[in-house]
Structures are given as C-alpha cells and as structure tokens.
Amino acid sequence: MRVGIIGCGNISDIYAANSKLFRDIDIVACADILPEASGRIAGKFGIEERSVDKLLASEDIDIVLNLTIPSSHAEISRAVLDAGKHVYVEKPLATSLEDGIDLVRRAAAKSLRIGCAPDTILGAGQQTARKIVDEGSAGRVLTGVAAIMSKGMEHWHPNPAFFYQAGGGPVLDIGPYYVSSLCNLLGPVASVYAIGQISPAERRYGAEGPNKGKTFKVETFTTINAILKFESGAIITFIASWDIWRNGMRPIELHGTKASLRVPDPDTFGGDVELSDTTLPLNTHDADAVAAAGQRPDWNPIGTTKLPFGAINYPFGHPTIANYRSLGLAEMANAIANNRPHRCSGEFSLHTLAVMLGILQSADLRREVPISHRADRPEALTPEQASSLRKERP
C-alpha cells in the first residue's frame, strides 16, 4: 500500500529506512509544516515532497503515517480519516481520552483503519515473552515491576521542551512501550492508583543548538509511582521517572506461580528473555544441593536474535539495538489487504491511552481510577507470520 508521511522530525528517518524491509508498504511522499524538514527526508529517501494539504488530497496515498508531535496527533489523524485514508500514528494515539475515542469511532464509521505505535510488541523479544506467558511456563502472573528510569530528554534532544508539557512526560512518552507490553502479556488493566511529582520545575537545554544553556518550564509529572491492577488478577508496580541519575532496575520483571520472567526493554524489538531456574534449592541447608545449584544460572536466557525482527540492526549509539519501526505499519497494511484485524489497533491503543491518562488522573486526584475503555490482547504474532511480512531476500 502507498504511504505518505506527515511529520518529518527525528523519528521519520528510521520509519522511512525500515519501510524498505517490508513487502506491503511503499512510502512515496512526505510533508511537514517546515519545508526544510520535509525537504531533508524527501532528498534522503528519494520520495516526493508535498504540502500537508496536497498529501491529504492525493489519490496515490492509501495510508498516512502520522509522525507529528503528540499534541498534533489527534488533529492530523482526524484530517487523514476525513480525507478517506487509513492512518497509522506514532504513540500516543492522542493526548486526551475524548480525542482517542473520537478517532477510533470516526475510523469505524468510515470503514477505515487506524493503527498506532508502539509496534515493539510485535518484535521477537516481546513475542517470545508472550509465548512463555501463554504457554504457562511462569504459571499465573501474580505481581511484577515495570520501570522507566532516566534523566530525561534534554541531554540529547535538540528540542526537548515539548516532552515536558501537557501530553508529554515519561508516562505518555515512554509509557506506551511499557503499558502496551504489559497489556500484550497480561491483558487489560482494570484500575490504577498513582502518586507523582515534578522535580525540578525548570530544566536546561543540554544538546548543541541555539537554545543550549537556556531553561524551560516543566508542566507535567517527571516521576510517577503507580499500581496497575489487571483483570487477570495481576498487580504490577509501574515506575516512570526522568529524575534518575543511575539505576539497576530491569525494564520489566514478572513473577508467577511457577517461575519468574524478565522481559527485555519494550522500547526495542529484540533482547533476551530470561526465565528463572525453578530447580534451584530455596532455603535449604543441604550443602550438596547448594553446591550443585551453584553450577547452574539463576536465570535461563532465551535469545531472540535469530528470530524475525530480533537481530541487531541499529548500530548507532550505545548499546546497539534491534529497531524495526514500520513493522506495525506493514502489519496493518497486510491486514487491510487480507481483510483481517490488525494488531497495533486503535482499540488496543485507546485502552493503553486510557491506562496512561488514568495514571496521571490518579496522581492528580490521589485516588484509585477505574479504566473504562478496555480492549483484549492483540493476537500473538508467530515467527512464521512475522517472516511473511518481510520482502524476499535476494
């Protein structure tokens, strides 16, 4: 299907580059309110530069990839749907629940598809963890911890201020990866309870550029501590903070009735999944058993680099990662062509948005907030199904 990009900022490069890996999408045009941004992407990837209005009116565009800033997601996606085109939007779906509901209903009324990042839940790391949960190797998941911990965006991003305004912050910016991963693994969230804080009230531009050294105001929580109660009965602690200098927390660790499970970073597509060794003796005084256990690892790593969309392909910065953004877009295009539901759907993204906004609302109100907009887990993506989305290798 023919794709047009609206929004040609930093994230557009990896989408455009990775689109060439997939059989069902072809990016043919791009647009941005800043001509220099769309001009750069058009020149770099050999696609046509158009105005936003012209792209929306173009008959040779089937899907619009909405990569605008979060505060513009709903406005642009609404315009795309009204133009009679499918839309796939970078996370979050919207910055208000009302806008998210309107987008999902509007798409359904027009028999159009709306998809939304993150598509990392379709990667080899997350799908391997999903398979372990579904097969019951960890038993019924009882509890766990998911942790977003960093010092924020201003140290590397040339325009970090919008990350700290309404619609930003660690919950809405990085949270979609973690909440989507948890919902993909455990199902829908029933309610949340959270507390939050802002620290400091002003931040300083750190990246090279005209604003380096200047300060900007922070208008959203920079640290949130939340409890997520899932319909399955699992209770997960969720920490999201841009106030952390250094930490030793795992991205996601789940604990079930049979074993514990470590899930790789949900902001990437690969990574090792780790399952605890339940044959290790616990609270024993048997010296021979303890000695034998010392020869085995506490955690059994399950590699994913040989699975589709698990191999490291993004050797920039440290550490290198598996980054296959455009996978969700390609899977949606394939679903449209084959008249089946797509996995990174508007309904699933609306539920995760309701969870994240519920967390922020709970932190404001200091009380538990029920999640009214639910969605079932998307269907698992098998390695065979994932491989079928790729172009034939020469």
C-alpha positions as MATLAB code, in Angstrom:
seq = 'MRVGIIGCGNISDIYAANSKLFRDIDIVACADILPEASGRIAGKFGIEERSVDKLLASEDIDIVLNLTIPSSHAEISRAVLDAGKHVYVEKPLATSLEDGIDLVRRAAAKSLRIGCAPDTILGAGQQTARKIVDEGSAGRVLTGVAAIMSKGMEHWHPNPAFFYQAGGGPVLDIGPYYVSSLCNLLGPVASVYAIGQISPAERRYGAEGPNKGKTFKVETFTTINAILKFESGAIITFIASWDIWRNGMRPIELHGTKASLRVPDPDTFGGDVELSDTTLPLNTHDADAVAAAGQRPDWNPIGTTKLPFGAINYPFGHPTIANYRSLGLAEMANAIANNRPHRCSGEFSLHTLAVMLGILQSADLRREVPISHRADRPEALTPEQASSLRKERP';
ca = [
       0.000    0.000    0.000;
       1.207    3.517   -0.803;
       2.162    5.570    2.242;
       2.609    9.287    2.810;
       4.389   10.704    5.865;
       3.142   13.803    7.686;
       5.743   14.990   10.196;
       9.409   14.732    9.224;
      11.209   15.031   12.553;
      13.817   12.752   14.106;
      11.689    9.592   14.137;
      10.811    9.771   10.432;
      14.276    8.586    9.339;
      14.014    5.135   10.884;
      10.448    4.640    9.629;
      11.466    5.554    6.075;
      14.626    3.451    6.166;
      12.897    0.375    7.604;
       9.923    0.586    5.238;
      12.127   -0.934    2.550;
      12.224   -4.191    4.546;
       8.514   -4.886    4.097;
       6.529   -6.232    1.175;
       3.205   -4.450    1.846;
       4.204   -0.767    2.138;
       5.847    1.775   -0.135;
       6.498    5.306    1.169;
       6.018    7.631   -1.802;
       5.651   11.153   -0.356;
       6.191   13.273    2.744;
       5.007   16.598    4.171;
       5.808   18.865    7.091;
       4.855   22.394    8.144;
       8.612   23.096    7.988;
       9.727   22.765    4.337;
      13.335   22.164    5.357;
      12.248   19.082    7.339;
      10.215   17.515    4.531;
      12.879   18.501    2.020;
      15.522   16.657    4.006;
      13.507   13.430    4.170;
      12.455   13.670    0.516;
      16.046   14.093   -0.601;
      17.448   11.426    1.697;
      14.968    8.701    0.728;
      14.083    9.660   -2.828;
      10.408   10.397   -2.228;
       8.222   13.323   -3.305;
       7.857   16.375   -1.092;
       4.326   17.753   -0.858;
       2.379   20.204    1.260;
       0.201   18.733    4.012;
      -2.994   19.677    2.174;
      -1.753   18.225   -1.102;
      -0.716   14.979    0.536;
      -4.108   14.618    2.213;
      -5.834   15.157   -1.132;
      -3.503   12.829   -3.075;
      -5.188    9.883   -4.776;
      -1.944    7.903   -4.804;
      -1.819    7.682   -0.975;
      -3.600    4.808    0.809;
      -2.207    5.233    4.339;
      -0.851    8.312    6.075;
       1.899    7.789    8.626;
       1.336   10.475   11.251;
       4.685   11.361   12.857;
       3.778   14.809   14.160;
       4.355   15.875   17.779;
       1.919   14.327   20.313;
      -0.217   17.450   20.696;
      -0.974   17.293   16.949;
      -1.661   13.560   16.688;
      -5.449   13.817   17.026;
      -5.837   16.825   14.716;
      -3.790   15.282   11.906;
      -5.257   11.783   12.280;
      -8.756   13.275   12.166;
      -7.873   15.123    8.964;
      -6.481   11.928    7.436;
      -9.638    9.955    8.203;
     -11.822   12.768    6.898;
      -9.791   12.635    3.679;
     -10.789    8.986    3.316;
      -7.408    7.436    4.094;
      -6.186    4.921    6.639;
      -3.866    6.323    9.321;
      -1.047    4.914   11.409;
       0.064    7.275   14.165;
       3.168    7.423   16.316;
       2.396    6.972   20.011;
       0.388    8.082   21.846;
      -2.874    7.794   19.921;
      -3.912   11.214   21.312;
      -3.275   13.297   24.398;
      -6.885   13.223   25.624;
      -9.277   10.318   26.020;
     -12.010   12.265   24.223;
      -9.825   12.642   21.132;
      -8.810    8.992   21.257;
     -12.422    7.840   21.440;
     -13.386   10.154   18.577;
     -10.598    8.827   16.347;
     -11.488    5.171   16.907;
     -15.203    5.833   16.335;
     -14.526    8.012   13.293;
     -12.366    5.328   11.676;
     -15.015    2.659   12.296;
     -17.791    4.871   10.898;
     -15.794    5.424    7.708;
     -14.678    1.763    7.424;
     -11.072    2.901    7.663;
      -8.201    1.555    9.736;
      -6.397    3.420   12.463;
      -3.222    1.916   13.859;
      -0.849    3.210   16.480;
       2.660    2.644   17.764;
       4.363    1.152   19.610;
       4.883   -1.802   17.306;
       7.692   -3.085   19.510;
       5.120   -5.503   20.964;
       5.398   -7.348   17.618;
       9.165   -7.752   17.923;
      10.944  -11.010   18.717;
      11.682  -10.107   22.346;
       8.128   -9.216   23.311;
       6.552  -12.052   21.326;
       8.914  -14.592   22.909;
       7.878  -13.347   26.357;
       4.231  -13.533   25.251;
       4.701  -17.162   24.154;
       6.166  -18.066   27.569;
       3.226  -16.425   29.360;
       0.660  -18.024   27.038;
       2.185  -21.496   27.423;
       2.063  -21.155   31.213;
       5.780  -21.655   31.836;
       5.678  -18.968   34.543;
       2.250  -20.027   35.782;
      -0.315  -17.360   36.577;
       1.395  -13.981   36.849;
       0.789  -12.547   40.297;
       2.943   -9.440   40.501;
       5.889   -7.624   38.965;
       7.647   -4.339   38.343;
       7.979   -2.202   35.210;
      10.480    0.656   35.417;
      11.229    3.640   33.169;
      14.283    5.311   34.650;
      16.446    8.000   33.063;
      17.441   11.650   33.455;
      15.109   12.819   30.680;
      15.469   14.137   27.152;
      17.234   17.486   27.396;
      20.718   15.956   27.332;
      20.425   14.721   23.746;
      17.277   16.075   22.054;
      17.649   19.450   20.285;
      14.068   20.490   21.173;
      13.196   18.750   24.455;
      10.751   21.300   25.898;
       7.618   19.707   24.405;
       8.435   16.438   26.219;
       7.785   18.282   29.498;
       4.497   19.947   28.571;
       0.933   18.618   28.865;
       0.751   15.494   26.741;
       4.377   14.663   27.481;
       6.323   13.366   30.458;
       7.640    9.837   30.984;
       4.171    8.277   31.264;
       2.862    9.460   27.889;
       6.200    9.500   26.050;
       7.935    6.276   27.123;
       4.994    4.746   28.966;
       3.268    3.495   25.790;
       6.050    0.936   25.290;
       5.730   -0.416   28.820;
       1.947   -0.272   29.179;
       1.470   -1.841   25.729;
       3.939   -4.590   26.624;
       2.161   -5.320   29.909;
      -1.270   -5.362   28.253;
       0.042   -7.574   25.446;
       1.373  -10.003   28.059;
      -1.307   -9.833   30.749;
      -4.458   -8.445   29.124;
      -6.484   -5.342   30.021;
      -5.984   -3.158   33.096;
      -8.979   -2.792   35.431;
      -7.832    0.150   37.580;
      -4.799    2.229   38.562;
      -3.569    4.149   41.576;
      -0.667    6.599   41.372;
       1.228    9.424   43.010;
       3.566   11.823   41.229;
       5.885   14.779   41.497;
       7.672   17.392   39.396;
      11.382   17.855   40.032;
      12.863   20.257   39.123;
      10.314   22.863   37.977;
      12.729   24.116   35.310;
      15.139   22.201   33.079;
      18.062   23.308   30.951;
      18.711   22.692   27.265;
      21.803   20.488   27.096;
      22.111   19.474   23.442;
      24.057   21.576   20.972;
      21.919   24.227   19.311;
      20.696   27.816   19.632;
      18.966   27.122   22.971;
      21.832   25.381   24.742;
      22.117   26.657   28.299;
      18.652   28.238   28.334;
      15.918   26.942   30.643;
      12.312   25.900   30.092;
       9.407   25.223   32.458;
       8.203   21.731   33.324;
       4.414   21.344   33.357;
       3.872   17.604   33.806;
       4.902   14.923   36.285;
       8.529   13.860   35.900;
       8.173   10.955   38.347;
       5.159    8.662   38.752;
       4.759    5.644   41.021;
       1.695    3.600   40.100;
      -0.078    0.327   40.856;
      -1.765   -1.346   37.874;
      -4.491   -3.861   38.691;
      -5.157   -6.189   35.757;
      -8.411   -8.031   35.058;
      -6.370  -11.240   35.263;
      -5.646  -10.514   38.934;
      -2.010   -9.492   38.402;
      -0.867   -6.409   40.325;
       2.081   -4.602   38.723;
       4.149   -1.740   40.143;
       4.896    0.809   37.419;
       7.613    3.426   37.942;
       8.135    6.154   35.348;
      10.794    8.765   36.106;
      13.018   11.264   34.336;
      14.727   12.141   37.634;
      17.119    9.169   37.840;
      20.896    9.506   37.673;
      21.636    5.784   37.611;
      19.755    2.561   38.363;
      19.976   -1.219   38.292;
      16.306   -1.980   37.613;
      15.195   -4.357   34.863;
      12.688   -2.886   32.365;
      10.008   -5.472   33.212;
      10.134   -8.357   35.685;
       7.097  -10.595   36.231;
       6.565  -13.195   38.928;
       4.180  -16.104   38.505;
       3.057  -19.174   40.407;
       5.636  -21.350   38.622;
       8.548  -19.063   37.745;
       9.756  -15.500   37.324;
      10.202  -13.850   33.947;
      12.396  -10.974   32.792;
      11.095   -9.173   29.706;
      13.548   -7.219   27.526;
      13.358   -3.462   27.023;
       9.948   -2.829   25.398;
      11.399    0.172   23.540;
      13.313   -2.281   21.320;
      12.292   -5.225   19.172;
      14.773   -7.850   20.373;
      16.680   -8.684   23.537;
      16.993  -11.788   25.672;
      14.027  -13.092   27.624;
      15.013  -14.693   30.935;
      13.119  -17.395   32.817;
      14.081  -18.271   36.389;
      15.559  -21.670   37.153;
      12.941  -23.212   39.442;
      15.119  -26.265   40.162;
      17.403  -24.182   42.391;
      17.030  -25.069   46.097;
      15.395  -22.435   48.255;
      16.033  -22.107   51.998;
      17.903  -25.401   52.120;
      20.804  -26.462   54.335;
      21.787  -29.313   52.020;
      25.394  -28.465   51.141;
      25.475  -30.814   48.129;
      22.292  -29.306   46.690;
      23.606  -25.789   47.149;
      26.922  -26.715   45.524;
      25.159  -28.305   42.551;
      22.914  -25.270   42.191;
      25.968  -23.034   42.093;
      26.899  -24.629   38.770;
      23.636  -23.514   37.156;
      22.487  -19.983   36.321;
      19.742  -18.361   38.369;
      18.194  -17.206   35.098;
      17.992  -19.063   31.801;
      18.367  -16.610   28.898;
      16.346  -17.189   25.749;
      17.950  -15.409   22.802;
      15.875  -13.802   20.058;
      18.495  -12.538   17.582;
      17.807  -15.377   15.124;
      14.051  -14.741   15.085;
      12.352  -12.322   12.656;
      12.786   -8.723   13.855;
      15.107   -9.722   16.685;
      18.530   -9.179   15.127;
      20.520   -6.062   15.953;
      20.187   -3.669   13.014;
      20.625   -0.234   14.568;
      24.331    0.211   15.333;
      24.116    3.846   16.388;
      24.951    4.925   19.918;
      25.361    2.541   22.831;
      24.116   -0.085   23.174;
      23.217   -1.278   19.687;
      19.629   -2.494   19.402;
      17.033   -4.133   17.208;
      14.904   -1.342   15.738;
      12.268   -2.333   13.184;
       9.886    0.623   13.376;
       7.445    0.350   10.450;
       6.628   -3.254   11.424;
       3.242   -2.224   12.828;
       2.506   -0.111    9.757;
       3.395   -3.013    7.459;
       1.340   -5.464    9.531;
      -1.659   -3.113    9.293;
      -1.259   -2.813    5.520;
      -1.118   -6.599    5.254;
      -4.227   -6.893    7.438;
      -6.114   -4.439    5.219;
      -5.140   -6.397    2.116;
      -6.248   -9.668    3.707;
      -9.375   -8.282    5.425;
      -8.350   -9.294    8.951;
      -7.872   -7.321   12.188;
      -4.515   -5.602   12.611;
      -2.594   -5.993   15.840;
      -1.476   -2.445   16.711;
      -5.074   -1.323   16.520;
      -6.805    1.877   17.526;
      -8.873   -0.040   20.081;
      -5.799   -1.510   21.787;
      -4.065    1.879   21.739;
      -7.187    3.549   23.160;
      -7.069    1.151   26.110;
      -3.383    1.828   26.773;
      -4.053    5.567   26.437;
      -6.879    5.253   28.987;
      -4.469    3.476   31.334;
      -1.797    6.177   30.997;
      -4.252    9.047   31.370;
      -5.802    7.185   34.296;
      -2.369    7.083   35.940;
      -1.971   10.846   35.518;
      -5.514   11.475   36.737;
      -4.942    9.262   39.759;
      -1.751   11.132   40.621;
      -3.693   14.406   40.431;
      -6.642   13.162   42.497;
      -4.714   10.844   44.845;
      -7.284    8.079   44.447;
      -7.839    4.872   42.505;
      -9.159    5.356   38.969;
     -11.084    2.631   37.080;
     -10.231    2.073   33.402;
     -13.473    2.214   31.453;
     -12.199    1.700   27.907;
     -10.920   -1.856   27.639;
      -9.514   -3.945   24.809;
      -8.488   -7.562   24.555;
      -4.911   -8.513   23.809;
      -3.960   -8.491   20.134;
      -3.408  -11.885   18.544;
       0.124  -13.204   19.014;
       2.475  -12.867   16.033;
       4.270  -16.133   15.301;
       7.761  -16.174   13.747;
       6.228  -17.562   10.552;
       3.683  -14.752   10.378;
       6.355  -12.157   11.130;
       8.651  -13.547    8.444;
       5.853  -13.383    5.863;
       5.759   -9.594    6.225;
       9.343   -9.202    5.017;
      10.401   -8.778    1.421;
      12.065  -11.757   -0.163;
      15.780  -11.693    0.423;
      17.875  -11.633   -2.775;
];
